[in-house]
Each structure stands twice: as structure tokens, then as C-alpha cells.
């Protein structure tokens, strides 16, 4: 039988094991505005947010991921965006220190969870919003700045992990966290593959991305505008916003298995799939 290129690529894409932390949005609502997506005047539906989140959760379980849960805290409506709760690499949990006062209590709540789960917790000195701005690709950590995490936290993370940390500057307030502008499709060393939105970065950062990832998937403004890049991949299955149709095609063509989920309610807070997902790496 003759196989197409895409079929060959699909056969080569194998999933890796994933362990993640999530937070059920029991207290989700939008009562303050700290990004352009949030409008406290627009009504939110907490039950719908929970139902949509549950589909994401069950999708991960169905993919065989080891899913852990942190208890949501009343009064912390953004706690559902677990990606911001810290950065967990090599068994070390580098805590988050939030830019905005409204989210600051989330930092200690997540650090307490990391501690009880047996991680080596490092209290942050610098402002950083966890995996929202830190993405592990191969052995390298891509680090966002411009809106939330301070670039001094990039140095702190470099000292703590001993890894190469590459600073990327974001310039569009709608894509205020690195995980809204970059999707890590394969993070395994030697197989690194990402997707990104070029216009979200300043020129020097774009030059770095082009040089390091010549085979990256470039995503359209339209797909990025539904937070299509805010996705989570095990190297074969990529869980994405169902509305990111162009990205879905690009992924299929590159041999991935895109799985669309609808998190429209959580988009009202400015977050999507990846925002709800914190990877735990022992
Ligand atoms: N409302 C939250 C904020 O503005 C959304 C966080 C989204 N998280 C993410 N990892 N991009 O902080």
C-alpha cells in the first residue's frame, strides 16, 4: 500500500507519558480585568466552565495521562489556570510570584501542593507566572517576558535548574503569556517541535525562534485569536481549541492527532487548554 507523507509522519509520532496538575474551576468567574480577554461586565457560567473543564480532564485521562488535582480556593477565580502555578522540572518546583495582586495568593497555594506531593520547592524571589511563561523544549527552557514574568526570573530559573533559558519578548497584549503564542508539540530532546504566532514576538525573539526551530508550524492570526496555540501535546496527540480549524489541519498534515475541546467559558478569563494544565516532571 502506498502511504502519503502525512501517514508516514503519523506512524512515526509516538506519545510520551505525561503527569499533569489541574484545578477544577468551581470558583471560576471574571470579576477583575488583568488581560484584554477579561470583561467583568460579561456574565460567566461557572457550571458550564466546570463541565467544559471536565471534558478536558477526561480527555487527558483517556489519553492515559496521570492527572493530579489541587483543591480550588474560594476567592481565587483564576486558579483554574494551573499552568501559572509554578514550573516543575527535574523534581524541582520553582514557585510562581504573580504580577497582579488578585492572583498573588495562588503562589503559596500551589507551593503547598508541590510540597505535599514531595517536590523540592524553591520559593521565587522574582516575578514569574510559572509555565504560562516557561516552556521546556528538549533540554532548553523558552522563557517569556514583556507582560507578566520579569526577565530576572529567567536568570533565577537558570540558576535553579542549571538549564539553558532563552528569553523571548512578547509584544501583543492579547498574547501576554508565552503559552498563548507558542505550542510545544514535541518536547523530547532530539525531536523538538513547536508551533508559534510570529506577530506575538519582537524581532530579536523572532530571529531566535526562526534559527532554533526552522521546521516550526506557523499559526494564523485567526487560530491564535481563539487561543489555538494554547494547547497540550504528548508528542502524538495534541489537545487544542476545537475552533482552531486551520491549526488542526496543520497538525494533521504534520502527522499529529489533534483533539479539539471547547473551553469557550474559560476563554472569558483569557485562558485555554494549556493554561489549565501544569506539567509535573520528576
Ligand atoms: N485570567 C488569567 C490571567 O490573566 C488567565 C491566565 C491564563 N494562563 C495561561 N497560562 N496563559 O492571569
py3Dmol code that shows the C-alpha trace and the ligand (Angstrom):
import py3Dmol

protein = """\
ATOM      1  CA  UNK A   1       0.000   0.000   0.000  1.00  0.00           C
ATOM      2  CA  UNK A   2       1.236   3.460  -0.840  1.00  0.00           C
ATOM      3  CA  UNK A   3       1.393   5.750   2.172  1.00  0.00           C
ATOM      4  CA  UNK A   4       1.125   9.511   1.982  1.00  0.00           C
ATOM      5  CA  UNK A   5       3.753  11.662   3.689  1.00  0.00           C
ATOM      6  CA  UNK A   6       1.284  12.604   6.412  1.00  0.00           C
ATOM      7  CA  UNK A   7       0.506   8.946   7.104  1.00  0.00           C
ATOM      8  CA  UNK A   8       4.202   8.150   7.374  1.00  0.00           C
ATOM      9  CA  UNK A   9       4.686  11.034   9.777  1.00  0.00           C
ATOM     10  CA  UNK A  10       1.698   9.912  11.842  1.00  0.00           C
ATOM     11  CA  UNK A  11       3.129   6.432  12.200  1.00  0.00           C
ATOM     12  CA  UNK A  12       6.361   7.964  13.475  1.00  0.00           C
ATOM     13  CA  UNK A  13       4.721  10.145  16.128  1.00  0.00           C
ATOM     14  CA  UNK A  14       4.676   8.236  19.384  1.00  0.00           C
ATOM     15  CA  UNK A  15       3.120   9.560  22.604  1.00  0.00           C
ATOM     16  CA  UNK A  16       5.204  10.139  25.724  1.00  0.00           C
ATOM     17  CA  UNK A  17       3.937   9.647  29.288  1.00  0.00           C
ATOM     18  CA  UNK A  18       2.511  12.741  30.921  1.00  0.00           C
ATOM     19  CA  UNK A  19       1.799  13.707  34.509  1.00  0.00           C
ATOM     20  CA  UNK A  20      -0.194  16.893  34.984  1.00  0.00           C
ATOM     21  CA  UNK A  21      -1.824  19.010  37.657  1.00  0.00           C
ATOM     22  CA  UNK A  22      -5.255  20.586  37.151  1.00  0.00           C
ATOM     23  CA  UNK A  23      -7.689  22.672  39.207  1.00  0.00           C
ATOM     24  CA  UNK A  24     -11.471  22.289  38.833  1.00  0.00           C
ATOM     25  CA  UNK A  25     -12.972  25.760  38.159  1.00  0.00           C
ATOM     26  CA  UNK A  26     -15.516  25.603  40.982  1.00  0.00           C
ATOM     27  CA  UNK A  27     -14.964  29.264  41.787  1.00  0.00           C
ATOM     28  CA  UNK A  28     -14.410  30.478  38.234  1.00  0.00           C
ATOM     29  CA  UNK A  29     -15.783  33.900  37.356  1.00  0.00           C
ATOM     30  CA  UNK A  30     -14.460  37.156  35.882  1.00  0.00           C
ATOM     31  CA  UNK A  31     -14.533  39.930  38.489  1.00  0.00           C
ATOM     32  CA  UNK A  32     -11.364  41.816  37.584  1.00  0.00           C
ATOM     33  CA  UNK A  33      -9.531  42.577  34.351  1.00  0.00           C
ATOM     34  CA  UNK A  34      -5.848  41.758  34.024  1.00  0.00           C
ATOM     35  CA  UNK A  35      -5.768  40.849  30.323  1.00  0.00           C
ATOM     36  CA  UNK A  36      -7.706  42.043  27.245  1.00  0.00           C
ATOM     37  CA  UNK A  37      -9.869  38.903  27.164  1.00  0.00           C
ATOM     38  CA  UNK A  38     -11.427  39.609  30.554  1.00  0.00           C
ATOM     39  CA  UNK A  39     -14.529  41.786  30.875  1.00  0.00           C
ATOM     40  CA  UNK A  40     -16.141  41.800  34.330  1.00  0.00           C
ATOM     41  CA  UNK A  41     -19.331  43.200  32.746  1.00  0.00           C
ATOM     42  CA  UNK A  42     -19.827  39.982  30.739  1.00  0.00           C
ATOM     43  CA  UNK A  43     -21.637  37.229  32.618  1.00  0.00           C
ATOM     44  CA  UNK A  44     -19.859  33.911  33.216  1.00  0.00           C
ATOM     45  CA  UNK A  45     -21.377  30.497  33.811  1.00  0.00           C
ATOM     46  CA  UNK A  46     -19.419  28.581  36.438  1.00  0.00           C
ATOM     47  CA  UNK A  47     -21.323  25.321  35.872  1.00  0.00           C
ATOM     48  CA  UNK A  48     -20.522  25.473  32.152  1.00  0.00           C
ATOM     49  CA  UNK A  49     -16.863  26.216  32.930  1.00  0.00           C
ATOM     50  CA  UNK A  50     -16.751  23.133  35.152  1.00  0.00           C
ATOM     51  CA  UNK A  51     -18.466  20.973  32.503  1.00  0.00           C
ATOM     52  CA  UNK A  52     -16.056  22.118  29.769  1.00  0.00           C
ATOM     53  CA  UNK A  53     -13.062  21.653  32.055  1.00  0.00           C
ATOM     54  CA  UNK A  54     -14.306  18.146  32.885  1.00  0.00           C
ATOM     55  CA  UNK A  55     -14.154  17.228  29.193  1.00  0.00           C
ATOM     56  CA  UNK A  56     -10.516  18.366  29.086  1.00  0.00           C
ATOM     57  CA  UNK A  57      -9.789  16.398  32.255  1.00  0.00           C
ATOM     58  CA  UNK A  58     -11.457  13.260  30.891  1.00  0.00           C
ATOM     59  CA  UNK A  59      -9.634  13.656  27.583  1.00  0.00           C
ATOM     60  CA  UNK A  60      -6.315  13.572  29.433  1.00  0.00           C
ATOM     61  CA  UNK A  61      -7.387  10.547  31.466  1.00  0.00           C
ATOM     62  CA  UNK A  62      -8.463   8.856  28.237  1.00  0.00           C
ATOM     63  CA  UNK A  63      -5.006   9.506  26.770  1.00  0.00           C
ATOM     64  CA  UNK A  64      -3.500   7.725  29.758  1.00  0.00           C
ATOM     65  CA  UNK A  65      -2.106  10.824  31.464  1.00  0.00           C
ATOM     66  CA  UNK A  66      -1.564  10.721  35.226  1.00  0.00           C
ATOM     67  CA  UNK A  67      -3.823  13.620  36.280  1.00  0.00           C
ATOM     68  CA  UNK A  68      -3.493  15.184  39.743  1.00  0.00           C
ATOM     69  CA  UNK A  69      -5.862  17.736  41.231  1.00  0.00           C
ATOM     70  CA  UNK A  70      -5.308  20.717  43.502  1.00  0.00           C
ATOM     71  CA  UNK A  71      -8.258  21.973  45.570  1.00  0.00           C
ATOM     72  CA  UNK A  72      -9.728  25.216  44.209  1.00  0.00           C
ATOM     73  CA  UNK A  73      -9.791  28.122  46.664  1.00  0.00           C
ATOM     74  CA  UNK A  74     -12.846  30.360  47.005  1.00  0.00           C
ATOM     75  CA  UNK A  75     -11.952  33.922  46.002  1.00  0.00           C
ATOM     76  CA  UNK A  76      -9.233  32.835  43.546  1.00  0.00           C
ATOM     77  CA  UNK A  77     -11.220  32.592  40.289  1.00  0.00           C
ATOM     78  CA  UNK A  78      -8.107  32.275  38.088  1.00  0.00           C
ATOM     79  CA  UNK A  79      -6.751  29.271  39.994  1.00  0.00           C
ATOM     80  CA  UNK A  80      -8.151  27.022  37.244  1.00  0.00           C
ATOM     81  CA  UNK A  81      -5.223  28.205  35.102  1.00  0.00           C
ATOM     82  CA  UNK A  82      -2.884  25.727  36.759  1.00  0.00           C
ATOM     83  CA  UNK A  83      -0.078  26.393  34.278  1.00  0.00           C
ATOM     84  CA  UNK A  84       0.623  29.607  36.145  1.00  0.00           C
ATOM     85  CA  UNK A  85       1.024  27.829  39.497  1.00  0.00           C
ATOM     86  CA  UNK A  86       4.724  27.089  39.045  1.00  0.00           C
ATOM     87  CA  UNK A  87       7.357  25.383  36.926  1.00  0.00           C
ATOM     88  CA  UNK A  88       8.163  21.768  37.727  1.00  0.00           C
ATOM     89  CA  UNK A  89      11.285  20.345  36.113  1.00  0.00           C
ATOM     90  CA  UNK A  90      13.663  17.595  37.335  1.00  0.00           C
ATOM     91  CA  UNK A  91      11.639  17.206  40.560  1.00  0.00           C
ATOM     92  CA  UNK A  92      12.187  20.883  41.389  1.00  0.00           C
ATOM     93  CA  UNK A  93       9.116  23.098  41.758  1.00  0.00           C
ATOM     94  CA  UNK A  94      10.010  26.733  41.152  1.00  0.00           C
ATOM     95  CA  UNK A  95       7.133  28.682  42.678  1.00  0.00           C
ATOM     96  CA  UNK A  96       5.156  31.411  40.973  1.00  0.00           C
ATOM     97  CA  UNK A  97       5.078  35.028  42.101  1.00  0.00           C
ATOM     98  CA  UNK A  98       2.226  36.768  40.326  1.00  0.00           C
ATOM     99  CA  UNK A  99       2.317  40.179  38.650  1.00  0.00           C
ATOM    100  CA  UNK A 100      -1.178  41.179  39.738  1.00  0.00           C
ATOM    101  CA  UNK A 101      -2.307  41.383  43.364  1.00  0.00           C
ATOM    102  CA  UNK A 102      -5.537  39.491  42.589  1.00  0.00           C
ATOM    103  CA  UNK A 103      -3.604  36.310  41.804  1.00  0.00           C
ATOM    104  CA  UNK A 104      -0.777  36.559  44.331  1.00  0.00           C
ATOM    105  CA  UNK A 105      -2.297  34.130  46.890  1.00  0.00           C
ATOM    106  CA  UNK A 106      -2.242  31.390  44.242  1.00  0.00           C
ATOM    107  CA  UNK A 107       1.569  31.165  44.505  1.00  0.00           C
ATOM    108  CA  UNK A 108       1.649  29.823  48.102  1.00  0.00           C
ATOM    109  CA  UNK A 109      -1.383  27.583  47.474  1.00  0.00           C
ATOM    110  CA  UNK A 110       0.414  25.824  44.626  1.00  0.00           C
ATOM    111  CA  UNK A 111       3.705  25.645  46.537  1.00  0.00           C
ATOM    112  CA  UNK A 112       1.906  23.921  49.398  1.00  0.00           C
ATOM    113  CA  UNK A 113       0.575  21.346  46.942  1.00  0.00           C
ATOM    114  CA  UNK A 114       4.051  20.782  45.434  1.00  0.00           C
ATOM    115  CA  UNK A 115       5.494  20.306  48.921  1.00  0.00           C
ATOM    116  CA  UNK A 116       2.846  17.776  49.927  1.00  0.00           C
ATOM    117  CA  UNK A 117       3.463  15.910  46.669  1.00  0.00           C
ATOM    118  CA  UNK A 118       7.147  15.599  47.551  1.00  0.00           C
ATOM    119  CA  UNK A 119       8.673  18.118  45.162  1.00  0.00           C
ATOM    120  CA  UNK A 120      11.754  20.173  46.016  1.00  0.00           C
ATOM    121  CA  UNK A 121      10.063  23.576  46.291  1.00  0.00           C
ATOM    122  CA  UNK A 122      12.052  26.747  45.567  1.00  0.00           C
ATOM    123  CA  UNK A 123      10.405  29.948  46.718  1.00  0.00           C
ATOM    124  CA  UNK A 124      10.674  32.574  43.977  1.00  0.00           C
ATOM    125  CA  UNK A 125      12.331  35.918  44.516  1.00  0.00           C
ATOM    126  CA  UNK A 126      11.406  37.235  41.097  1.00  0.00           C
ATOM    127  CA  UNK A 127       8.018  37.852  39.499  1.00  0.00           C
ATOM    128  CA  UNK A 128       7.071  34.901  37.300  1.00  0.00           C
ATOM    129  CA  UNK A 129       3.873  33.141  36.262  1.00  0.00           C
ATOM    130  CA  UNK A 130       5.076  29.570  36.016  1.00  0.00           C
ATOM    131  CA  UNK A 131       4.544  27.547  32.888  1.00  0.00           C
ATOM    132  CA  UNK A 132       2.477  30.367  31.479  1.00  0.00           C
ATOM    133  CA  UNK A 133       5.862  31.852  30.553  1.00  0.00           C
ATOM    134  CA  UNK A 134       8.255  28.867  30.849  1.00  0.00           C
ATOM    135  CA  UNK A 135       8.132  26.089  28.281  1.00  0.00           C
ATOM    136  CA  UNK A 136      10.536  23.152  28.263  1.00  0.00           C
ATOM    137  CA  UNK A 137      11.547  22.201  24.727  1.00  0.00           C
ATOM    138  CA  UNK A 138      14.165  19.477  24.642  1.00  0.00           C
ATOM    139  CA  UNK A 139      16.774  20.476  27.219  1.00  0.00           C
ATOM    140  CA  UNK A 140      16.075  24.184  26.814  1.00  0.00           C
ATOM    141  CA  UNK A 141      13.586  26.387  28.633  1.00  0.00           C
ATOM    142  CA  UNK A 142      11.894  29.020  26.479  1.00  0.00           C
ATOM    143  CA  UNK A 143      11.032  31.940  28.744  1.00  0.00           C
ATOM    144  CA  UNK A 144       8.532  34.693  28.023  1.00  0.00           C
ATOM    145  CA  UNK A 145       8.600  38.268  29.248  1.00  0.00           C
ATOM    146  CA  UNK A 146       7.011  41.557  28.274  1.00  0.00           C
ATOM    147  CA  UNK A 147       3.713  41.394  30.138  1.00  0.00           C
ATOM    148  CA  UNK A 148       3.966  39.097  33.172  1.00  0.00           C
ATOM    149  CA  UNK A 149       7.152  37.273  34.100  1.00  0.00           C
ATOM    150  CA  UNK A 150      10.103  39.561  34.758  1.00  0.00           C
ATOM    151  CA  UNK A 151      13.266  38.675  32.848  1.00  0.00           C
ATOM    152  CA  UNK A 152      15.080  38.498  36.201  1.00  0.00           C
ATOM    153  CA  UNK A 153      13.064  35.318  36.829  1.00  0.00           C
ATOM    154  CA  UNK A 154      14.685  33.826  33.731  1.00  0.00           C
ATOM    155  CA  UNK A 155      18.053  34.207  35.477  1.00  0.00           C
ATOM    156  CA  UNK A 156      16.600  32.764  38.663  1.00  0.00           C
ATOM    157  CA  UNK A 157      15.261  29.714  36.818  1.00  0.00           C
ATOM    158  CA  UNK A 158      18.616  29.284  35.046  1.00  0.00           C
ATOM    159  CA  UNK A 159      20.399  29.241  38.422  1.00  0.00           C
ATOM    160  CA  UNK A 160      17.889  26.827  39.929  1.00  0.00           C
ATOM    161  CA  UNK A 161      17.705  24.299  37.090  1.00  0.00           C
ATOM    162  CA  UNK A 162      21.165  24.703  35.588  1.00  0.00           C
ATOM    163  CA  UNK A 163      19.473  24.627  32.197  1.00  0.00           C
ATOM    164  CA  UNK A 164      19.729  26.912  29.238  1.00  0.00           C
ATOM    165  CA  UNK A 165      16.967  29.543  29.490  1.00  0.00           C
ATOM    166  CA  UNK A 166      16.170  31.512  26.332  1.00  0.00           C
ATOM    167  CA  UNK A 167      14.408  34.857  26.767  1.00  0.00           C
ATOM    168  CA  UNK A 168      11.627  35.709  24.291  1.00  0.00           C
ATOM    169  CA  UNK A 169       9.818  39.049  24.389  1.00  0.00           C
ATOM    170  CA  UNK A 170       6.087  39.194  23.780  1.00  0.00           C
ATOM    171  CA  UNK A 171       4.629  42.357  22.223  1.00  0.00           C
ATOM    172  CA  UNK A 172       0.877  41.788  21.787  1.00  0.00           C
ATOM    173  CA  UNK A 173      -1.204  42.211  24.983  1.00  0.00           C
ATOM    174  CA  UNK A 174      -3.686  39.551  23.786  1.00  0.00           C
ATOM    175  CA  UNK A 175      -0.830  37.041  23.883  1.00  0.00           C
ATOM    176  CA  UNK A 176       0.520  38.040  27.263  1.00  0.00           C
ATOM    177  CA  UNK A 177       1.856  34.633  28.315  1.00  0.00           C
ATOM    178  CA  UNK A 178       4.329  32.598  26.254  1.00  0.00           C
ATOM    179  CA  UNK A 179       1.914  29.644  26.243  1.00  0.00           C
ATOM    180  CA  UNK A 180      -0.614  31.719  24.292  1.00  0.00           C
ATOM    181  CA  UNK A 181       1.926  32.287  21.489  1.00  0.00           C
ATOM    182  CA  UNK A 182       3.925  29.038  21.422  1.00  0.00           C
ATOM    183  CA  UNK A 183       2.732  25.425  21.428  1.00  0.00           C
ATOM    184  CA  UNK A 184       5.211  22.708  22.308  1.00  0.00           C
ATOM    185  CA  UNK A 185       4.308  19.792  20.056  1.00  0.00           C
ATOM    186  CA  UNK A 186       7.222  17.552  20.936  1.00  0.00           C
ATOM    187  CA  UNK A 187       9.477  18.314  23.888  1.00  0.00           C
ATOM    188  CA  UNK A 188      11.679  15.235  23.647  1.00  0.00           C
ATOM    189  CA  UNK A 189      15.376  16.005  23.149  1.00  0.00           C
ATOM    190  CA  UNK A 190      16.271  15.410  19.518  1.00  0.00           C
ATOM    191  CA  UNK A 191      12.639  15.611  18.426  1.00  0.00           C
ATOM    192  CA  UNK A 192      11.881  19.207  19.440  1.00  0.00           C
ATOM    193  CA  UNK A 193       8.959  20.635  17.518  1.00  0.00           C
ATOM    194  CA  UNK A 194       6.925  23.776  18.190  1.00  0.00           C
ATOM    195  CA  UNK A 195       4.236  25.966  16.655  1.00  0.00           C
ATOM    196  CA  UNK A 196       4.041  29.717  17.150  1.00  0.00           C
ATOM    197  CA  UNK A 197       2.467  33.023  16.170  1.00  0.00           C
ATOM    198  CA  UNK A 198       5.218  35.197  14.628  1.00  0.00           C
ATOM    199  CA  UNK A 199       3.492  38.550  15.258  1.00  0.00           C
ATOM    200  CA  UNK A 200       3.403  37.916  19.014  1.00  0.00           C
ATOM    201  CA  UNK A 201       7.186  38.466  19.281  1.00  0.00           C
ATOM    202  CA  UNK A 202       9.658  41.275  18.855  1.00  0.00           C
ATOM    203  CA  UNK A 203      12.228  40.990  16.027  1.00  0.00           C
ATOM    204  CA  UNK A 204      15.184  39.643  18.074  1.00  0.00           C
ATOM    205  CA  UNK A 205      12.960  36.953  19.595  1.00  0.00           C
ATOM    206  CA  UNK A 206      11.609  36.017  16.166  1.00  0.00           C
ATOM    207  CA  UNK A 207      15.158  35.649  14.881  1.00  0.00           C
ATOM    208  CA  UNK A 208      15.876  33.212  17.730  1.00  0.00           C
ATOM    209  CA  UNK A 209      12.748  31.178  17.008  1.00  0.00           C
ATOM    210  CA  UNK A 210      13.477  31.028  13.282  1.00  0.00           C
ATOM    211  CA  UNK A 211      17.038  29.927  13.858  1.00  0.00           C
ATOM    212  CA  UNK A 212      16.312  27.317  16.507  1.00  0.00           C
ATOM    213  CA  UNK A 213      13.111  25.907  15.034  1.00  0.00           C
ATOM    214  CA  UNK A 214      13.306  26.124  11.231  1.00  0.00           C
ATOM    215  CA  UNK A 215      10.620  23.424  10.900  1.00  0.00           C
ATOM    216  CA  UNK A 216       8.155  25.081  13.292  1.00  0.00           C
ATOM    217  CA  UNK A 217       4.478  25.337  12.357  1.00  0.00           C
ATOM    218  CA  UNK A 218       3.483  28.978  11.884  1.00  0.00           C
ATOM    219  CA  UNK A 219      -0.056  29.551  13.038  1.00  0.00           C
ATOM    220  CA  UNK A 220      -2.529  32.076  11.605  1.00  0.00           C
ATOM    221  CA  UNK A 221      -3.810  35.127  13.482  1.00  0.00           C
ATOM    222  CA  UNK A 222      -7.284  33.617  13.251  1.00  0.00           C
ATOM    223  CA  UNK A 223      -6.319  30.398  15.025  1.00  0.00           C
ATOM    224  CA  UNK A 224      -4.241  32.243  17.602  1.00  0.00           C
ATOM    225  CA  UNK A 225      -7.215  34.510  18.322  1.00  0.00           C
ATOM    226  CA  UNK A 226      -9.170  31.541  19.709  1.00  0.00           C
ATOM    227  CA  UNK A 227      -6.077  30.600  21.755  1.00  0.00           C
ATOM    228  CA  UNK A 228      -5.390  27.720  19.382  1.00  0.00           C
ATOM    229  CA  UNK A 229      -1.720  27.704  20.361  1.00  0.00           C
ATOM    230  CA  UNK A 230      -2.648  27.270  23.995  1.00  0.00           C
ATOM    231  CA  UNK A 231      -2.586  23.503  23.531  1.00  0.00           C
ATOM    232  CA  UNK A 232      -1.060  20.448  25.160  1.00  0.00           C
ATOM    233  CA  UNK A 233       0.723  17.652  23.336  1.00  0.00           C
ATOM    234  CA  UNK A 234       2.155  14.267  24.318  1.00  0.00           C
ATOM    235  CA  UNK A 235       4.164  14.133  21.108  1.00  0.00           C
ATOM    236  CA  UNK A 236       1.383  12.446  19.157  1.00  0.00           C
ATOM    237  CA  UNK A 237      -1.974  13.646  20.491  1.00  0.00           C
ATOM    238  CA  UNK A 238      -2.406  17.419  20.613  1.00  0.00           C
ATOM    239  CA  UNK A 239      -5.333  18.728  22.625  1.00  0.00           C
ATOM    240  CA  UNK A 240      -6.360  22.065  21.097  1.00  0.00           C
ATOM    241  CA  UNK A 241      -9.198  24.579  20.979  1.00  0.00           C
ATOM    242  CA  UNK A 242     -11.862  22.995  18.740  1.00  0.00           C
ATOM    243  CA  UNK A 243     -12.304  26.313  16.943  1.00  0.00           C
ATOM    244  CA  UNK A 244      -8.698  26.424  15.708  1.00  0.00           C
ATOM    245  CA  UNK A 245      -9.549  24.713  12.422  1.00  0.00           C
ATOM    246  CA  UNK A 246      -6.517  25.819  10.426  1.00  0.00           C
ATOM    247  CA  UNK A 247      -4.126  24.704  13.151  1.00  0.00           C
ATOM    248  CA  UNK A 248      -5.971  21.392  13.323  1.00  0.00           C
ATOM    249  CA  UNK A 249      -5.249  20.842   9.602  1.00  0.00           C
ATOM    250  CA  UNK A 250      -1.616  21.849  10.006  1.00  0.00           C
ATOM    251  CA  UNK A 251      -1.225  19.382  12.873  1.00  0.00           C
ATOM    252  CA  UNK A 252      -2.851  16.571  10.934  1.00  0.00           C
ATOM    253  CA  UNK A 253      -0.607  17.255   7.980  1.00  0.00           C
ATOM    254  CA  UNK A 254       2.445  17.112  10.268  1.00  0.00           C
ATOM    255  CA  UNK A 255       1.366  13.691  11.493  1.00  0.00           C
ATOM    256  CA  UNK A 256      -0.218  14.582  14.821  1.00  0.00           C
ATOM    257  CA  UNK A 257      -3.602  13.572  16.130  1.00  0.00           C
ATOM    258  CA  UNK A 258      -5.341  16.860  17.033  1.00  0.00           C
ATOM    259  CA  UNK A 259      -8.162  16.557  19.576  1.00  0.00           C
ATOM    260  CA  UNK A 260     -10.471  19.586  19.749  1.00  0.00           C
ATOM    261  CA  UNK A 261     -12.110  20.641  23.004  1.00  0.00           C
ATOM    262  CA  UNK A 262     -14.384  23.604  23.665  1.00  0.00           C
ATOM    263  CA  UNK A 263     -13.278  25.789  26.580  1.00  0.00           C
ATOM    264  CA  UNK A 264     -15.252  28.886  25.495  1.00  0.00           C
ATOM    265  CA  UNK A 265     -16.162  29.742  29.075  1.00  0.00           C
ATOM    266  CA  UNK A 266     -12.564  29.702  30.262  1.00  0.00           C
ATOM    267  CA  UNK A 267     -11.618  31.841  27.261  1.00  0.00           C
ATOM    268  CA  UNK A 268     -13.558  34.629  29.003  1.00  0.00           C
ATOM    269  CA  UNK A 269     -10.750  34.633  31.555  1.00  0.00           C
ATOM    270  CA  UNK A 270      -8.131  34.670  28.806  1.00  0.00           C
ATOM    271  CA  UNK A 271      -7.100  31.039  29.080  1.00  0.00           C
ATOM    272  CA  UNK A 272      -7.361  27.787  27.160  1.00  0.00           C
ATOM    273  CA  UNK A 273      -6.183  24.181  27.184  1.00  0.00           C
ATOM    274  CA  UNK A 274      -2.568  24.729  28.199  1.00  0.00           C
ATOM    275  CA  UNK A 275      -3.449  27.343  30.818  1.00  0.00           C
ATOM    276  CA  UNK A 276      -5.486  24.654  32.603  1.00  0.00           C
ATOM    277  CA  UNK A 277      -2.559  22.238  32.546  1.00  0.00           C
ATOM    278  CA  UNK A 278       0.637  22.204  34.621  1.00  0.00           C
ATOM    279  CA  UNK A 279       3.130  19.504  33.735  1.00  0.00           C
ATOM    280  CA  UNK A 280       4.792  17.689  36.624  1.00  0.00           C
ATOM    281  CA  UNK A 281       8.250  16.388  35.755  1.00  0.00           C
ATOM    282  CA  UNK A 282      10.012  14.230  38.379  1.00  0.00           C
TER     283      UNK A 282
END
"""
ligand_1 = """\
12
LIG
N -7.018 35.370 33.827
C -5.723 34.753 33.857
C -4.666 35.833 33.847
O -4.810 36.794 33.152
C -5.558 33.814 32.709
C -4.277 33.018 32.766
C -4.054 32.168 31.568
N -2.986 31.286 31.773
C -2.028 30.980 30.885
N -1.184 30.043 31.214
N -1.880 31.632 29.801
O -3.672 35.748 34.532
"""
view = py3Dmol.view(width=600, height=400)
view.addModel(protein, "pdb")
view.setStyle({"model": 0}, {"cartoon": {"style": "trace"}})
view.addModel(ligand_1, "xyz")
view.setStyle({"model": 1}, {"stick": {}})
view.zoomTo()
view.show()
